Amino acid sequence: MSVRIGLRRRMALIVCGLLVGLLFYGAAERCLAETPRNVLLICVDDLRPELNCYGRDYIRSPNIDRLAEQGCRFDRHYVQAPTCGASRCALLTGQYSDSGNDALFKRANRLSQNPDAVAPSMPRWFRDLGYTTVSVGKISHHPGGRGGSDWDDDREIEMPGDWDRHLMPTGPWQHPRGAMHGLANGEIRANASDMDVFQSASGENDRYPDDLIAQTSLDQLRTLASDVDERPFFLAVGFIRPHLPFGAPAIDMQPYHDAVLPAIASPTKPKGKTTWHRSGEFMAYNRWGNDPNQDREFATAVRKHYAACVTYADRNVGRMLDELDRLGLRDSTIVVLWGDHGWHLGEHAIWGKHALFEEDLRSPLIVRAPGRVAEGTHTDAIVESIDIYPTLCELAASQSAPDQTDGVSLTEILQDPAKEGHVAVSYSRDQTIRTDEFRLVLHRDGFVELYDHRVDPAETSNVASEFPDVVARLKAQLHERLRLRDQRHG
């Protein structure tokens, strides 16, 4: 018998002993509530709410749908940035962050200069509490969390000291940069123009980088399970698809060959000044001379291959959920599924992210916590990615997050989905705030966009001149929400 009593066992014995001593009714239940839970955080790159459980009945996503049926689905979850690095930095720190993809590297630099001035990240908070913290795949901006030209330099770390193991299997893709934009069987992107924008590999032995991420994650889950009585775990798994290029196994493309997709909502370029862009990332790939804004058939093909990538990601999510069940960890593990931002599939004539429309900033968020969150619920409350950190602190460890976090715990909404949320703030070069009724976008030069979601959910008509009082109020709210961020970053 081990001499060392693990965190889970110590906390359970202490709390149970106190409650039994007091002869308080319901002691056993309270003991269970105070026992630390494991955390499985699943991050999916470029995932819009293009899922069956979000009302997209042409999408095959049975495993994520199953997760939603067992937990709470957030229908109005907004990320902090329409780009991977800044969005993930906000998630992992619970703070409004720098707006660039190097946000975590900038934080690491601040940490090296003045450790006491930088609040612990979410994985570091759990690690300090006694959890084993492991990440596999794309959790921070670079899969594996390292810098250098191929993202494998151990001298440059995005989140120093936060993970017990920070892993990125690469196989035939050679290095994390190769895997990030890789197609089947080790094809690495050199020049985007030489790589097909979509692909559906048909061979039985064809593999994509997410196959390695899934297998490594399953191996880590089994290892963590073997020590779970001594130390609970925080396991973060980051799948790359449906990030560009849209490559997925043929089995995942099969449901879409004859599928009829709905028409693209508001497919024309917006009039006037907006955060619209020319879809440079998408257009850089080999498109065989086609432009989806001009060629409806090609646009449909792109959308079907995106859907195939979603189904591929869903299949990998299912592998994780099934293994949790097989290991007997379902009831003791909180599962969070999170999309790092949205993605335009032709809305506003954009194919990509990086703008500040609804399509860029709304993404899936599903939380399953057996015994603490009612099954099959959903909420219309507006919430932000920075809220996930304090929520997990409460749900998993019954503690509050550090005071420096900007997010708020969502536990009350999880217990009562009818409760109201709060405004959501996002940023890139410009900034935006989303309320129940409006979205305001504030450009660096002071120009303002205002969209009235009561009558214009597609955000096609700028009504800033018609609502000057609303503009003034939301600008003040936006500045106040980002004031602490600006102070932290100088």
C-alpha positions as CSV (number, residue, x, y, z in Angstrom):
1,M,0.0,0.0,0.0
2,S,1.4,3.4,-0.9
3,V,2.7,5.5,2.0
4,R,1.7,8.7,0.2
5,I,-2.0,9.5,0.2
6,G,-2.9,11.4,-2.9
7,L,-4.7,14.7,-3.2
8,R,-8.0,13.2,-4.0
9,R,-7.9,10.8,-1.1
10,R,-6.7,13.4,1.4
11,M,-9.4,15.9,0.6
12,A,-12.1,13.3,0.7
13,L,-11.0,12.0,4.1
14,I,-10.7,15.4,5.6
15,V,-14.1,16.6,4.4
16,C,-15.8,13.3,5.2
17,G,-14.3,13.3,8.7
18,L,-15.6,16.7,9.5
19,L,-19.0,16.0,8.3
20,V,-19.3,12.7,10.1
21,G,-18.1,14.4,13.2
22,L,-20.9,17.0,13.0
23,L,-23.5,14.2,12.3
24,F,-24.8,16.5,9.5
25,Y,-27.5,15.0,7.2
26,G,-26.2,14.4,3.7
27,A,-22.6,14.0,4.8
28,A,-21.8,11.4,2.1
29,E,-23.2,13.6,-0.7
30,R,-21.3,16.6,0.5
31,C,-18.1,14.5,0.7
32,L,-18.6,13.6,-2.9
33,A,-19.2,17.2,-3.9
34,E,-15.9,18.2,-2.3
35,T,-13.8,15.5,-4.0
36,P,-11.7,16.9,-6.9
37,R,-12.8,16.0,-10.3
38,N,-10.6,15.3,-13.3
39,V,-10.9,17.6,-16.3
40,L,-10.8,16.7,-20.0
41,L,-10.7,19.9,-22.1
42,I,-11.2,19.2,-25.8
43,C,-10.2,22.1,-28.2
44,V,-11.2,22.0,-31.8
45,D,-9.6,24.4,-34.3
46,D,-11.8,26.7,-36.5
47,L,-15.0,25.0,-35.3
48,R,-18.1,27.1,-36.0
49,P,-21.4,25.9,-34.5
50,E,-21.7,23.7,-37.6
51,L,-23.0,20.7,-35.6
52,N,-26.2,18.7,-35.5
53,C,-26.8,19.6,-31.9
54,Y,-26.7,23.3,-32.8
55,G,-29.5,22.8,-35.4
56,R,-27.4,22.0,-38.4
57,D,-29.2,18.8,-39.3
58,Y,-27.1,18.3,-42.5
59,I,-23.9,17.8,-40.3
60,R,-23.0,14.4,-39.0
61,S,-21.7,14.9,-35.4
62,P,-23.1,12.1,-33.3
63,N,-20.4,12.1,-30.6
64,I,-20.5,15.8,-29.9
65,D,-24.3,15.6,-30.0
66,R,-24.1,12.8,-27.4
67,L,-21.9,15.1,-25.2
68,A,-24.5,17.9,-25.5
69,E,-27.2,15.5,-24.5
70,Q,-25.3,14.6,-21.4
71,G,-24.4,18.2,-20.4
72,C,-25.2,21.8,-21.1
73,R,-24.8,23.4,-24.5
74,F,-24.1,27.2,-24.7
75,D,-25.8,28.7,-27.7
76,R,-24.2,32.1,-27.4
77,H,-20.6,31.6,-26.4
78,Y,-18.1,34.1,-27.8
79,V,-14.4,33.9,-28.1
80,Q,-12.0,36.8,-27.3
81,A,-10.3,36.9,-30.7
82,P,-10.9,35.6,-34.3
83,T,-7.4,34.1,-34.4
84,C,-6.0,31.1,-32.8
85,G,-3.2,32.5,-30.6
86,A,-5.1,35.3,-28.9
87,S,-8.2,33.2,-28.4
88,R,-6.3,30.4,-26.8
89,C,-4.3,32.7,-24.6
90,A,-7.6,34.2,-23.3
91,L,-9.0,30.7,-22.6
92,L,-5.9,29.5,-20.8
93,T,-5.4,32.6,-18.7
94,G,-9.0,33.7,-18.1
95,Q,-7.9,37.2,-19.1
96,Y,-8.4,39.5,-22.1
97,S,-5.0,39.1,-23.8
98,D,-2.8,40.6,-26.4
99,S,-4.6,40.4,-29.8
100,G,-1.9,38.6,-31.8
101,N,-1.0,35.0,-32.4
102,D,2.1,35.5,-30.2
103,A,0.1,36.4,-27.2
104,L,1.3,33.5,-25.1
105,F,4.9,34.1,-26.1
106,K,4.5,37.7,-24.9
107,R,3.0,36.5,-21.6
108,A,6.0,34.1,-21.2
109,N,8.4,37.0,-21.6
110,R,6.5,39.0,-19.0
111,L,6.6,35.9,-16.7
112,S,10.4,35.6,-17.1
113,Q,10.9,39.3,-16.2
114,N,8.5,39.5,-13.3
115,P,6.9,36.2,-12.2
116,D,4.9,37.7,-9.4
117,A,3.1,40.1,-11.7
118,V,1.6,37.4,-13.9
119,A,-1.3,35.4,-12.7
120,P,-1.1,31.6,-13.0
121,S,-2.6,30.1,-16.1
122,M,-5.5,27.5,-15.9
123,P,-3.2,24.5,-16.2
124,R,-0.7,26.0,-13.8
125,W,-3.4,26.6,-11.2
126,F,-4.5,23.0,-11.4
127,R,-0.9,21.8,-11.4
128,D,-0.2,23.8,-8.2
129,L,-3.3,22.2,-6.7
130,G,-1.8,18.8,-7.2
131,Y,-3.2,17.8,-10.5
132,T,-1.2,16.1,-13.3
133,T,-1.5,18.5,-16.2
134,V,-1.0,17.2,-19.8
135,S,-1.6,18.7,-23.2
136,V,-1.6,16.9,-26.5
137,G,-1.9,18.6,-29.9
138,K,-3.0,22.1,-30.4
139,I,-3.8,23.7,-27.1
140,S,-1.7,26.9,-27.2
141,H,-1.1,28.5,-30.6
142,H,1.7,26.2,-31.6
143,P,0.9,22.5,-31.3
144,G,3.2,21.3,-28.6
145,G,3.7,24.8,-27.2
146,R,7.2,25.5,-28.5
147,G,8.8,28.1,-30.8
148,G,11.5,28.1,-33.4
149,S,11.1,27.9,-37.2
150,D,9.5,24.4,-37.0
151,W,7.8,25.0,-33.6
152,D,10.0,22.4,-31.8
153,D,12.6,24.5,-30.1
154,D,12.8,23.6,-26.4
155,R,14.3,27.0,-25.7
156,E,11.1,28.8,-26.6
157,I,8.1,27.8,-24.6
158,E,4.6,29.3,-24.8
159,M,3.6,28.2,-21.3
160,P,6.7,27.6,-19.2
161,G,6.1,25.4,-16.1
162,D,2.4,24.9,-16.7
163,W,2.3,21.3,-18.1
164,D,3.8,18.1,-16.7
165,R,3.8,17.0,-20.3
166,H,3.2,19.2,-23.4
167,L,3.1,16.8,-26.3
168,M,2.7,17.0,-30.1
169,P,3.2,13.7,-32.1
170,T,4.4,14.5,-35.6
171,G,5.2,11.2,-37.3
172,P,5.8,11.6,-41.1
173,W,5.0,15.3,-40.8
174,Q,8.4,15.7,-39.1
175,H,7.7,18.6,-36.8
176,P,4.7,20.5,-35.3
177,R,4.7,23.1,-38.1
178,G,4.5,20.4,-40.7
179,A,1.6,18.7,-38.9
180,M,-0.3,21.9,-38.3
181,H,-0.9,22.4,-42.1
182,G,-0.4,18.8,-43.2
183,L,-2.4,16.7,-45.6
184,A,-2.5,12.9,-45.8
185,N,0.6,10.7,-45.3
186,G,3.1,13.3,-44.3
187,E,2.4,16.0,-46.9
188,I,3.8,19.3,-45.5
189,R,2.9,22.7,-46.6
190,A,5.8,24.6,-48.1
191,N,4.1,27.1,-50.4
192,A,0.4,27.2,-49.8
193,S,-0.2,27.7,-53.5
194,D,1.2,24.2,-54.1
195,M,-1.1,22.5,-51.6
196,D,-4.8,21.7,-52.4
197,V,-7.3,23.7,-50.3
198,F,-9.3,20.5,-49.7
199,Q,-8.7,16.8,-49.9
200,S,-10.4,13.5,-49.1
201,A,-7.8,10.6,-48.9
202,S,-9.4,7.3,-49.7
203,G,-6.8,4.6,-48.9
204,E,-7.4,2.5,-45.8
205,N,-3.9,3.4,-44.5
206,D,-4.1,7.1,-45.2
207,R,-3.5,9.1,-42.1
208,Y,-3.8,12.7,-41.0
209,P,-2.1,14.5,-38.1
210,D,-5.2,14.3,-35.9
211,D,-4.9,10.5,-36.0
212,L,-1.6,10.7,-34.1
213,I,-3.1,13.3,-31.7
214,A,-6.0,11.1,-30.9
215,Q,-3.9,8.0,-30.3
216,T,-1.4,9.9,-28.1
217,S,-4.3,11.4,-26.1
218,L,-5.8,7.9,-25.5
219,D,-2.4,6.6,-24.4
220,Q,-2.1,9.6,-22.0
221,L,-5.6,9.1,-20.7
222,R,-4.8,5.4,-19.8
223,T,-1.6,6.5,-18.1
224,L,-3.4,9.2,-16.1
225,A,-6.2,6.7,-15.1
226,S,-3.6,4.4,-13.6
227,D,-2.6,7.2,-11.1
228,V,-6.0,8.8,-10.6
229,D,-6.4,7.7,-7.0
230,E,-3.3,9.5,-6.1
231,R,-3.5,12.6,-8.4
232,P,-6.5,13.9,-10.4
233,F,-5.7,15.0,-13.9
234,F,-6.2,18.0,-16.2
235,L,-5.9,16.6,-19.8
236,A,-6.2,19.1,-22.7
237,V,-6.6,17.6,-26.2
238,G,-6.4,19.8,-29.2
239,F,-7.6,18.6,-32.6
240,I,-6.4,20.5,-35.7
241,R,-9.3,19.9,-38.1
242,P,-11.3,21.6,-39.4
243,H,-8.4,24.1,-39.8
244,L,-7.2,24.7,-43.4
245,P,-6.4,22.8,-45.5
246,F,-9.7,20.9,-45.4
247,G,-8.3,17.4,-45.5
248,A,-10.2,14.4,-44.0
249,P,-10.5,10.7,-44.5
250,A,-12.9,9.6,-47.3
251,I,-15.1,7.8,-44.7
252,D,-15.9,11.2,-43.2
253,M,-16.6,12.8,-46.6
254,Q,-19.0,10.0,-47.6
255,P,-22.1,11.4,-45.9
256,Y,-21.8,14.7,-47.9
257,H,-21.4,13.5,-51.5
258,D,-25.1,13.8,-52.1
259,A,-26.0,16.1,-49.3
260,V,-28.0,19.2,-50.0
261,L,-26.7,22.2,-48.1
262,P,-28.7,25.3,-47.2
263,A,-27.9,28.5,-49.0
264,I,-25.2,30.7,-47.7
265,A,-26.6,33.5,-45.6
266,S,-25.8,37.0,-46.7
267,P,-23.2,36.0,-49.2
268,T,-22.3,39.4,-50.6
269,K,-19.5,41.7,-49.6
270,P,-20.9,44.3,-47.0
271,K,-21.2,47.9,-48.1
272,G,-19.3,50.6,-46.3
273,K,-16.5,50.2,-43.9
274,T,-16.3,46.9,-42.0
275,T,-13.7,44.4,-40.9
276,W,-14.2,42.5,-44.1
277,H,-11.1,41.1,-45.8
278,R,-10.1,39.3,-48.9
279,S,-9.8,35.8,-47.3
280,G,-6.0,35.8,-48.0
281,E,-5.3,32.6,-46.0
282,F,-7.9,30.6,-47.9
283,M,-7.2,32.1,-51.3
284,A,-3.4,31.4,-51.0
285,Y,-4.1,27.6,-51.4
286,N,-4.4,25.8,-54.7
287,R,-8.1,26.3,-55.7
288,W,-7.7,25.0,-59.3
289,G,-8.4,28.6,-60.5
290,N,-11.8,28.7,-58.7
291,D,-13.2,31.5,-56.6
292,P,-16.0,30.4,-54.2
293,N,-17.5,33.9,-54.3
294,Q,-18.0,33.5,-58.0
295,D,-18.5,29.7,-58.4
296,R,-21.5,28.3,-56.5
297,E,-20.5,24.7,-57.3
298,F,-17.0,25.2,-56.0
299,A,-18.4,27.0,-52.9
300,T,-20.5,23.9,-52.2
301,A,-17.5,21.6,-52.5
302,V,-15.5,23.7,-50.0
303,R,-18.4,23.6,-47.6
304,K,-18.8,19.9,-47.9
305,H,-15.1,19.3,-47.3
306,Y,-15.3,21.5,-44.2
307,A,-18.2,19.4,-43.0
308,A,-16.2,16.3,-43.6
309,C,-13.4,17.7,-41.3
310,V,-16.1,18.4,-38.7
311,T,-17.2,14.8,-38.8
312,Y,-13.6,13.7,-38.6
313,A,-13.1,15.8,-35.5
314,D,-16.3,14.5,-34.1
315,R,-15.1,10.9,-34.6
316,N,-11.9,11.7,-32.6
317,V,-14.0,13.3,-29.9
318,G,-16.0,10.1,-29.7
319,R,-12.8,8.1,-29.2
320,M,-12.0,10.2,-26.1
321,L,-15.5,9.9,-24.7
322,D,-15.6,6.1,-25.2
323,E,-12.3,5.7,-23.5
324,L,-13.4,7.7,-20.5
325,D,-16.4,5.3,-20.2
326,R,-14.2,2.2,-20.7
327,L,-11.9,3.4,-17.9
328,G,-14.7,4.1,-15.6
329,L,-13.9,7.8,-15.4
330,R,-17.1,9.3,-16.8
331,D,-18.7,10.2,-13.5
332,S,-15.4,11.6,-12.0
333,T,-14.4,13.7,-15.0
334,I,-15.7,17.1,-16.2
335,V,-15.6,17.4,-20.0
336,V,-15.5,20.7,-21.8
337,L,-15.7,20.9,-25.6
338,W,-14.6,24.3,-27.0
339,G,-14.1,25.8,-30.5
340,D,-11.3,28.4,-30.6
341,H,-13.3,30.7,-32.9
342,G,-15.8,30.6,-35.7
343,W,-15.1,30.6,-39.5
344,H,-16.8,32.2,-42.5
345,L,-18.0,29.8,-45.2
346,G,-19.1,32.5,-47.6
347,E,-21.1,34.7,-45.3
348,H,-20.2,38.4,-46.1
349,A,-18.2,37.0,-49.0
350,I,-15.5,35.8,-46.5
351,W,-13.8,32.4,-46.5
352,G,-11.9,32.4,-43.2
353,K,-11.7,34.1,-39.8
354,H,-9.9,37.4,-38.7
355,A,-13.0,39.7,-39.0
356,L,-15.3,40.8,-36.2
357,F,-18.7,39.5,-37.5
358,E,-20.8,37.0,-35.6
359,E,-19.5,34.2,-37.7
360,D,-15.9,34.8,-36.6
361,L,-16.6,35.1,-32.8
362,R,-19.4,32.6,-32.0
363,S,-18.2,29.0,-31.4
364,P,-19.4,25.9,-29.7
365,L,-19.1,25.4,-25.9
366,I,-20.4,22.3,-24.2
367,V,-19.9,21.3,-20.5
368,R,-20.6,17.9,-19.0
369,A,-20.2,17.5,-15.3
370,P,-22.1,14.4,-14.0
371,G,-24.0,15.1,-10.8
372,R,-23.4,18.9,-11.1
373,V,-24.8,19.9,-14.4
374,A,-28.3,18.7,-15.6
375,E,-28.2,16.6,-18.7
376,G,-29.6,17.8,-22.0
377,T,-29.8,21.5,-21.1
378,H,-28.9,24.5,-23.2
379,T,-28.7,28.2,-22.5
380,D,-29.1,31.4,-24.5
381,A,-27.0,33.4,-22.0
382,I,-24.1,35.3,-23.6
383,V,-20.8,34.0,-22.2
384,E,-17.1,34.3,-23.0
385,S,-14.2,32.0,-23.3
386,I,-12.5,33.7,-20.3
387,D,-15.3,32.3,-18.2
388,I,-14.2,28.7,-18.6
389,Y,-11.2,29.0,-16.3
390,P,-13.1,30.2,-13.2
391,T,-15.9,27.7,-14.0
392,L,-13.6,24.8,-14.0
393,C,-12.0,25.9,-10.7
394,E,-15.4,25.7,-9.0
395,L,-16.7,22.6,-10.8
396,A,-13.6,20.5,-10.4
397,A,-12.0,21.7,-7.2
398,S,-14.7,23.8,-5.4
399,Q,-12.4,26.8,-5.3
400,S,-12.3,30.3,-6.7
401,A,-10.0,31.2,-9.6
402,P,-7.3,33.8,-9.0
403,D,-8.5,37.4,-8.5
404,Q,-6.7,38.5,-11.6
405,T,-8.9,36.5,-14.0
406,D,-11.3,38.7,-16.0
407,G,-13.9,35.9,-16.5
408,V,-16.7,34.9,-14.2
409,S,-17.8,31.4,-13.2
410,L,-20.7,30.0,-15.2
411,T,-21.8,27.6,-12.4
412,E,-25.0,29.5,-11.7
413,I,-26.0,29.3,-15.4
414,L,-25.1,25.6,-15.5
415,Q,-27.4,25.1,-12.5
416,D,-30.1,27.3,-14.0
417,P,-29.8,27.8,-17.8
418,A,-32.5,30.5,-17.7
419,K,-30.1,32.9,-15.9
420,E,-28.8,35.8,-17.8
421,G,-25.2,36.0,-19.0
422,H,-23.2,39.2,-19.6
423,V,-21.8,41.2,-22.5
424,A,-18.9,39.6,-24.6
425,V,-15.8,41.5,-25.7
426,S,-13.6,40.5,-28.6
427,Y,-10.7,42.1,-30.4
428,S,-8.3,41.9,-33.3
429,R,-6.9,45.1,-34.8
430,D,-10.2,46.6,-33.8
431,Q,-12.6,45.8,-30.9
432,T,-16.2,44.7,-30.5
433,I,-18.8,44.2,-27.8
434,R,-21.9,42.0,-28.1
435,T,-25.0,42.4,-26.0
436,D,-28.4,40.7,-26.2
437,E,-29.6,43.3,-28.7
438,F,-26.5,44.8,-30.4
439,R,-23.0,44.3,-31.7
440,L,-20.8,47.4,-31.7
441,V,-17.4,47.3,-33.6
442,L,-15.0,50.1,-32.8
443,H,-12.2,50.6,-35.3
444,R,-8.8,52.0,-34.4
445,D,-9.5,55.3,-36.2
446,G,-12.7,55.8,-34.2
447,F,-15.2,54.6,-36.9
448,V,-18.1,52.6,-35.5
449,E,-20.3,49.8,-36.8
450,L,-23.5,49.0,-34.9
451,Y,-25.8,46.1,-35.8
452,D,-29.2,45.6,-34.3
453,H,-29.7,41.9,-33.7
454,R,-33.4,42.3,-33.0
455,V,-34.0,42.9,-36.7
456,D,-30.6,42.1,-38.4
457,P,-29.0,38.9,-37.0
458,A,-26.9,38.6,-40.2
459,E,-25.2,42.0,-39.4
460,T,-25.7,43.6,-42.8
461,S,-26.9,47.1,-42.0
462,N,-24.8,49.6,-39.9
463,V,-27.2,51.6,-37.8
464,A,-24.7,53.5,-35.7
465,S,-26.1,56.9,-36.9
466,E,-29.6,55.9,-35.8
467,F,-28.7,55.0,-32.2
468,P,-26.1,57.5,-30.9
469,D,-27.0,56.8,-27.2
470,V,-26.5,53.1,-27.7
471,V,-23.1,53.8,-29.4
472,A,-22.0,56.0,-26.5
473,R,-23.1,53.5,-23.9
474,L,-21.5,50.5,-25.6
475,K,-18.2,52.3,-26.3
476,A,-18.0,53.2,-22.6
477,Q,-18.6,49.5,-21.6
478,L,-16.1,48.3,-24.1
479,H,-13.4,50.6,-22.8
480,E,-14.1,49.7,-19.2
481,R,-14.0,45.9,-19.9
482,L,-10.6,46.3,-21.6
483,R,-9.1,48.8,-19.1
484,L,-7.4,46.2,-16.9
485,R,-6.0,44.4,-20.0
486,D,-4.5,47.6,-21.2
487,Q,-3.0,48.3,-17.8
488,R,-1.5,44.8,-17.6
489,H,0.1,45.1,-21.0
490,G,1.3,48.6,-20.7
